[in-house]
Amino acid sequence: MTTTMAGDRHLTLDTVRGVAVLGILLLNIIAFAMPMAAYFNPAAYGGAEGIDLGVWFGNFVLFDGKMRGLFSFLFGASTLLVIERATAKGESAAKVHYARMIWLLVFGLIHLWAIWFGDILSHYALIGMIAFFFRNARVKTLLIVGCILLVMQVLVSAFFPLAAAMIQAMPGKPGMAEAALGFERGFGRPAADWLTEQVAIHRGGWWQIAVERFKEARWLPLVGLIQYGWETLAYMLFGMAALRNGMLTGGWERKRYWRWVAIGFGIGIPFYTALALWMVRSDFSLLSVTTAVLPATVSVRPLMIMGWASLIVLLMRPGGFLTDRLAAAGRMAFTNYLMTSVICTTVFYGYGLAFYGALSRAEVYLVVLAVWALILLWSKPWLERFAYGPLEWVWRSLARGRLQAMSGGALTR
């Protein structure tokens, strides 16, 4: 295969990013629509039988963490691309990069505190500031450091099932009741009165929701650095390596991509299926959920991410209807990610349609399909007329310290 370019863009990168920004909503929709415990534990809320259980099962095996990881891969690759292009133009790579990250952090904090608690932009901005120091690293170094970071992530994540086991083994020990309550609300089956309270809060007005969100998530970017920053940085470094060795730009031979599809899905699907069956058979016990969704998957998830990226590269067709639409969605990933939050909070929160807690796990995917349709319908026509997505233009203008030219279509056929 050969690298496919459109202007100074990598069509392959944009297409993979487009799939990732759509795929992230498959998991995020639960956090938009239901109390947070439902994100990890279907028995907590939204239904854990029949089609609802089937939807959870399929998402856990095929998409959970993989789309987020794929997005992180692409962020690392894109970051390195921006740095290299700045250097090639004789600009200060550090100045260009950190201006972008600082403004991304601002956007992320606004998103986190004013729109939705599940923001990932502030986390990416902070981790991206660290990733800069690996800009000149060789592919082998990027891969080795990434693997070391994943080991650190396993060790950090192992705290949760260990703590869950201690809570169950020593329920009467001082402080265990409070800890048990926190674990129950995060991974278990919260009490009905707490669930009712959460639904009532999110069906309230914007200010009521914002106050609660700020109380719960004001330190989330810093907490996230410790809890899952290791993994995010690892994925960014893997993305840098995948850009350098041609994987993310379509530079590999097709048989090499097929090999990674076989490795990623051949190992990942059986492994995730076994974990999902364990959770189901243990009736979604606290220990099984905290183990399966946190430390157990860390080492296998990158293989699935590589499998997904390879499959997308193999299936994309330059000039094809769907590839063009996905690539446009990927070029406008920043706008589409934030637009998704605005749409979904309007659908589910009280200042909009107030559907929070009203739909089952399977029913919320009707909203996903509608949002996907909007993204695919509007991104390509916009880029045929304008050089950037609207928020990409704002971000670029702020980071560059001057208004960027907006006119002129960016898509070529």
C-alpha positions as CSV (number, residue, x, y, z in Angstrom):
1,M,0.0,0.0,0.0
2,T,1.1,3.6,-0.4
3,T,0.4,6.7,1.6
4,T,-2.6,8.6,0.4
5,M,-2.4,12.3,0.6
6,A,-4.9,15.2,0.1
7,G,-3.1,18.5,0.0
8,D,-0.8,18.3,3.0
9,R,-3.1,15.8,4.8
10,H,-2.9,12.1,5.2
11,L,-6.2,10.7,4.1
12,T,-5.5,7.5,6.0
13,L,-5.0,9.4,9.3
14,D,-8.2,11.4,8.8
15,T,-10.2,8.3,8.0
16,V,-9.0,6.4,11.1
17,R,-9.6,9.5,13.2
18,G,-13.1,9.8,11.8
19,V,-14.0,6.2,12.8
20,A,-12.5,6.9,16.2
21,V,-14.5,10.0,16.9
22,L,-17.7,8.2,15.9
23,G,-16.8,5.1,17.9
24,I,-16.1,6.9,21.1
25,L,-19.8,7.8,21.3
26,L,-20.7,4.1,21.5
27,L,-19.3,4.1,25.1
28,N,-19.8,7.8,26.0
29,I,-23.5,7.6,25.3
30,I,-24.0,5.7,28.5
31,A,-22.3,8.3,30.5
32,F,-24.5,11.0,28.8
33,A,-27.7,9.1,29.4
34,M,-27.4,7.3,32.8
35,P,-25.7,7.4,36.2
36,M,-22.0,6.8,35.9
37,A,-22.0,3.3,37.4
38,A,-23.9,2.1,34.3
39,Y,-20.8,2.8,32.2
40,F,-18.9,0.0,33.8
41,N,-21.7,-2.2,35.2
42,P,-24.9,-2.8,33.1
43,A,-26.6,-4.2,36.2
44,A,-26.4,-0.7,37.8
45,Y,-28.8,0.9,35.4
46,G,-30.3,0.7,31.9
47,G,-30.9,-3.0,31.8
48,A,-28.8,-6.1,32.0
49,E,-31.0,-8.7,30.3
50,G,-31.9,-9.6,26.7
51,I,-31.0,-7.1,24.1
52,D,-29.6,-4.7,26.7
53,L,-27.2,-7.3,27.9
54,G,-26.3,-8.2,24.3
55,V,-25.6,-4.5,23.5
56,W,-23.3,-4.2,26.6
57,F,-21.6,-7.5,25.7
58,G,-20.8,-6.4,22.1
59,N,-19.6,-3.0,23.1
60,F,-17.3,-4.4,25.8
61,V,-15.8,-7.0,23.5
62,L,-15.4,-4.9,20.4
63,F,-15.3,-1.2,21.3
64,D,-14.8,-0.5,25.1
65,G,-11.5,1.3,25.5
66,K,-10.5,0.5,21.9
67,M,-12.0,3.6,20.3
68,R,-10.6,5.9,23.1
69,G,-7.2,4.2,22.5
70,L,-7.5,4.6,18.8
71,F,-8.2,8.3,19.3
72,S,-5.2,8.6,21.6
73,F,-3.0,6.9,18.9
74,L,-4.2,9.5,16.4
75,F,-3.6,12.3,18.8
76,G,0.0,11.2,19.3
77,A,0.5,10.9,15.5
78,S,-1.1,14.2,14.8
79,T,0.9,15.9,17.5
80,L,4.2,14.6,16.0
81,L,3.1,15.7,12.5
82,V,2.4,19.2,13.7
83,I,5.8,19.3,15.4
84,E,7.7,18.0,12.4
85,R,5.9,20.5,10.0
86,A,6.7,23.4,12.4
87,T,10.3,22.4,12.4
88,A,10.4,22.0,8.6
89,K,9.1,25.6,8.3
90,G,11.8,26.9,10.6
91,E,9.3,27.7,13.4
92,S,9.8,26.9,17.0
93,A,8.3,23.5,17.5
94,A,8.0,24.0,21.2
95,K,6.2,27.3,20.8
96,V,3.7,25.9,18.3
97,H,3.1,22.7,20.3
98,Y,2.6,24.3,23.7
99,A,0.4,27.1,22.4
100,R,-1.8,24.3,20.9
101,M,-1.8,22.3,24.2
102,I,-2.5,25.4,26.4
103,W,-5.5,26.4,24.4
104,L,-6.7,22.8,24.2
105,L,-6.5,22.7,28.0
106,V,-8.7,25.8,28.1
107,F,-11.2,24.3,25.8
108,G,-11.2,21.1,27.8
109,L,-11.8,22.8,31.1
110,I,-14.7,24.7,29.7
111,H,-16.1,21.5,28.2
112,L,-15.5,19.7,31.5
113,W,-17.0,22.3,33.8
114,A,-19.7,23.9,31.6
115,I,-20.9,21.0,29.4
116,W,-20.0,17.5,30.3
117,F,-18.0,15.8,33.0
118,G,-16.5,13.2,30.6
119,D,-14.1,15.5,28.9
120,I,-10.9,14.0,27.5
121,L,-9.5,17.2,25.9
122,S,-8.0,18.5,29.1
123,H,-6.4,15.1,29.7
124,Y,-5.0,15.1,26.2
125,A,-3.6,18.6,26.6
126,L,-1.7,17.7,29.8
127,I,-0.4,14.4,28.5
128,G,0.5,16.1,25.2
129,M,2.7,18.4,27.0
130,I,4.7,15.4,28.2
131,A,4.6,13.7,24.8
132,F,6.6,16.6,23.3
133,F,9.8,15.3,25.0
134,F,9.6,12.1,22.9
135,R,9.4,14.0,19.5
136,N,12.9,12.9,18.4
137,A,12.7,9.3,19.8
138,R,13.3,6.4,17.6
139,V,10.4,4.0,16.9
140,K,12.0,1.3,19.0
141,T,12.4,3.7,21.9
142,L,8.7,4.9,21.6
143,L,7.5,1.3,21.7
144,I,9.7,0.3,24.7
145,V,8.7,3.3,26.8
146,G,5.1,2.8,25.8
147,C,5.2,-0.8,27.1
148,I,6.8,0.3,30.4
149,L,4.0,2.8,30.8
150,L,1.5,0.1,30.3
151,V,3.1,-1.9,33.1
152,M,2.7,1.1,35.3
153,Q,-0.9,1.4,34.3
154,V,-1.5,-2.2,35.3
155,L,0.0,-1.6,38.7
156,V,-2.0,1.6,39.3
157,S,-5.2,-0.1,38.0
158,A,-4.7,-3.1,40.2
159,F,-5.4,-0.9,43.2
160,F,-9.1,-1.0,42.4
161,P,-9.8,-4.8,42.5
162,L,-7.4,-5.1,45.5
163,A,-9.4,-2.4,47.3
164,A,-12.7,-4.1,46.3
165,A,-11.5,-7.4,47.7
166,M,-10.5,-5.7,51.0
167,I,-13.8,-4.0,51.3
168,Q,-15.6,-7.3,50.9
169,A,-13.2,-9.1,53.3
170,M,-13.2,-6.5,56.1
171,P,-16.6,-4.7,55.9
172,G,-16.5,-3.7,59.5
173,K,-13.1,-2.0,59.4
174,P,-13.1,1.8,60.0
175,G,-13.4,3.7,56.8
176,M,-14.6,0.7,54.8
177,A,-18.2,1.8,54.7
178,E,-17.3,5.1,53.0
179,A,-15.0,3.3,50.6
180,A,-17.6,0.7,49.8
181,L,-20.1,3.4,49.0
182,G,-17.7,5.0,46.5
183,F,-16.9,1.7,44.8
184,E,-20.6,0.9,44.7
185,R,-21.4,4.2,43.0
186,G,-18.5,3.8,40.5
187,F,-18.5,0.1,39.6
188,G,-21.3,-1.7,41.5
189,R,-25.0,-1.4,42.0
190,P,-25.8,1.9,43.7
191,A,-28.8,2.2,46.0
192,A,-32.1,3.2,44.4
193,D,-32.3,6.5,46.3
194,W,-28.9,7.6,45.0
195,L,-29.9,6.6,41.5
196,T,-33.1,8.6,41.8
197,E,-31.2,11.6,43.1
198,Q,-28.8,11.4,40.1
199,V,-31.7,11.3,37.7
200,A,-33.3,14.2,39.4
201,I,-30.2,16.3,39.3
202,H,-29.6,15.7,35.6
203,R,-33.2,16.4,34.7
204,G,-32.8,19.8,36.4
205,G,-31.6,23.1,35.0
206,W,-28.1,23.9,33.7
207,W,-26.9,25.7,36.9
208,Q,-28.0,22.8,39.1
209,I,-26.2,20.3,36.9
210,A,-23.1,22.6,36.6
211,V,-22.8,23.0,40.4
212,E,-22.9,19.2,40.9
213,R,-20.5,18.6,38.1
214,F,-18.0,21.1,39.4
215,K,-18.2,19.6,42.8
216,E,-17.5,16.1,41.5
217,A,-15.1,16.8,38.6
218,R,-13.2,20.0,39.5
219,W,-10.0,18.0,40.1
220,L,-10.6,15.4,37.5
221,P,-7.8,16.4,35.1
222,L,-5.2,16.0,37.8
223,V,-6.7,12.8,39.1
224,G,-6.8,11.4,35.6
225,L,-3.1,11.9,35.2
226,I,-2.5,9.4,38.0
227,Q,-5.3,7.0,37.2
228,Y,-5.0,6.6,33.5
229,G,-2.3,9.0,32.3
230,W,0.2,6.2,31.9
231,E,-1.9,4.4,29.4
232,T,-2.8,7.6,27.5
233,L,0.8,8.6,27.1
234,A,1.7,5.0,26.0
235,Y,-1.0,5.2,23.3
236,M,0.3,8.6,22.1
237,L,3.8,7.2,21.9
238,F,2.5,4.2,20.0
239,G,0.8,6.6,17.6
240,M,4.0,8.5,17.1
241,A,5.7,5.2,16.3
242,A,2.9,4.2,14.0
243,L,3.3,7.5,12.1
244,R,7.1,7.1,11.8
245,N,7.0,3.5,10.6
246,G,4.2,4.1,8.1
247,M,1.4,2.1,9.8
248,L,-1.0,5.0,10.2
249,T,-0.3,6.5,6.8
250,G,-1.1,3.5,4.7
251,G,2.6,2.7,4.1
252,W,2.6,-1.0,5.0
253,E,1.9,-3.8,2.6
254,R,-1.6,-5.2,2.8
255,K,-0.5,-8.6,4.2
256,R,1.2,-6.8,7.2
257,Y,-2.1,-5.0,8.0
258,W,-4.0,-8.3,7.7
259,R,-1.5,-9.9,10.0
260,W,-2.3,-7.3,12.7
261,V,-6.0,-7.7,12.1
262,A,-5.5,-11.4,12.8
263,I,-3.3,-10.8,15.9
264,G,-5.5,-8.0,17.4
265,F,-8.9,-9.6,17.0
266,G,-7.6,-13.2,17.2
267,I,-6.2,-12.5,20.7
268,G,-8.5,-9.7,21.8
269,I,-11.9,-11.0,21.0
270,P,-11.5,-14.3,22.9
271,F,-9.8,-12.6,25.8
272,Y,-12.5,-9.9,26.2
273,T,-15.3,-12.5,25.6
274,A,-13.9,-14.5,28.5
275,L,-13.9,-11.4,30.8
276,A,-17.4,-10.5,29.8
277,L,-18.6,-14.1,30.5
278,W,-16.9,-14.0,33.9
279,M,-18.7,-10.7,34.8
280,V,-22.1,-12.1,33.7
281,R,-21.6,-15.4,35.5
282,S,-20.5,-13.6,38.7
283,D,-23.6,-11.4,38.4
284,F,-21.4,-8.4,37.9
285,S,-19.8,-8.6,41.3
286,L,-17.6,-5.7,42.3
287,L,-14.5,-7.7,42.1
288,S,-15.1,-9.0,38.6
289,V,-16.1,-5.6,37.3
290,T,-13.1,-3.7,38.7
291,T,-10.7,-6.5,37.6
292,A,-12.1,-6.9,34.1
293,V,-12.6,-3.2,33.1
294,L,-9.3,-2.0,34.6
295,P,-6.0,-4.0,35.0
296,A,-7.0,-7.2,33.1
297,T,-7.5,-5.4,29.7
298,V,-4.5,-3.1,29.7
299,S,-2.0,-5.5,28.1
300,V,-4.5,-6.8,25.4
301,R,-6.2,-3.5,24.4
302,P,-3.3,-2.2,22.3
303,L,-3.5,-5.3,20.2
304,M,-7.2,-4.6,19.6
305,I,-6.4,-1.0,18.8
306,M,-3.8,-2.1,16.2
307,G,-6.4,-4.5,14.8
308,W,-9.0,-1.8,14.4
309,A,-6.5,0.6,12.8
310,S,-5.3,-2.0,10.4
311,L,-8.8,-3.0,9.5
312,I,-9.9,0.6,8.8
313,V,-6.8,1.1,6.6
314,L,-7.6,-2.0,4.6
315,L,-11.3,-1.2,4.1
316,M,-10.9,2.5,3.2
317,R,-11.4,3.4,-0.4
318,P,-9.9,6.8,-1.5
319,G,-12.6,8.7,-3.3
320,G,-15.3,6.4,-2.0
321,F,-18.5,7.9,-0.5
322,L,-18.0,6.5,3.0
323,T,-14.3,7.1,3.1
324,D,-14.7,10.7,2.1
325,R,-17.4,11.2,4.8
326,L,-15.3,9.6,7.5
327,A,-12.2,11.5,6.5
328,A,-14.1,14.8,6.7
329,A,-15.4,13.8,10.1
330,G,-11.8,13.1,11.2
331,R,-10.6,16.4,9.9
332,M,-13.2,18.0,12.1
333,A,-12.8,15.7,15.0
334,F,-12.3,18.6,17.5
335,T,-15.6,20.2,16.4
336,N,-17.5,17.0,16.1
337,Y,-16.3,15.7,19.6
338,L,-17.6,18.9,21.3
339,M,-20.7,19.1,19.1
340,T,-21.5,15.6,20.2
341,S,-21.4,16.7,23.9
342,V,-23.7,19.7,23.2
343,I,-26.2,17.5,21.3
344,C,-26.2,14.6,23.8
345,T,-26.5,16.8,26.9
346,T,-29.3,18.7,25.2
347,V,-31.1,15.4,24.5
348,F,-30.6,14.0,28.0
349,Y,-30.3,16.9,30.5
350,G,-33.1,18.8,32.0
351,Y,-32.4,22.1,30.1
352,G,-33.1,20.1,26.9
353,L,-35.3,17.1,26.3
354,A,-34.7,15.6,29.8
355,F,-34.3,12.0,28.6
356,Y,-31.7,11.3,31.3
357,G,-32.4,7.9,32.8
358,A,-35.4,7.4,30.7
359,L,-34.0,5.1,27.9
360,S,-32.7,1.6,28.2
361,R,-29.2,0.6,27.2
362,A,-30.3,-0.5,23.8
363,E,-32.6,2.5,23.2
364,V,-29.8,5.1,23.7
365,Y,-28.2,3.8,20.5
366,L,-30.9,5.4,18.5
367,V,-29.4,8.7,19.6
368,V,-26.0,7.4,18.6
369,L,-27.2,6.7,15.1
370,A,-28.8,10.1,14.8
371,V,-25.6,11.9,15.9
372,W,-23.5,9.7,13.5
373,A,-25.8,10.7,10.6
374,L,-25.4,14.4,11.5
375,I,-21.6,14.2,11.7
376,L,-21.3,12.3,8.4
377,L,-23.8,14.6,6.6
378,W,-22.4,18.0,7.6
379,S,-18.6,17.5,7.8
380,K,-17.8,17.0,4.1
381,P,-20.0,19.9,2.8
382,W,-18.5,22.2,5.4
383,L,-14.9,21.3,4.4
384,E,-15.8,21.7,0.7
385,R,-16.5,25.4,1.5
386,F,-14.1,26.2,4.4
387,A,-10.5,25.4,5.1
388,Y,-11.2,24.2,8.7
389,G,-13.9,23.0,11.0
390,P,-15.3,26.0,13.0
391,L,-13.7,25.0,16.3
392,E,-10.5,23.9,14.5
393,W,-10.3,27.4,13.1
394,V,-10.8,29.0,16.5
395,W,-8.2,26.7,18.1
396,R,-5.7,27.3,15.3
397,S,-6.2,31.1,15.4
398,L,-5.8,31.3,19.2
399,A,-2.7,29.0,19.1
400,R,-1.1,31.0,16.2
401,G,-2.0,34.4,17.8
402,R,-3.7,35.6,14.6
403,L,-6.8,34.9,12.6
404,Q,-6.3,32.1,10.1
405,A,-7.7,32.1,6.6
406,M,-11.1,30.4,6.7
407,S,-12.3,30.6,3.1
408,G,-11.5,27.9,0.5
409,G,-12.6,24.3,0.5
410,A,-10.1,21.9,2.0
411,L,-11.3,18.7,0.5
412,T,-9.9,17.5,-2.8
413,R,-11.0,14.5,-4.9
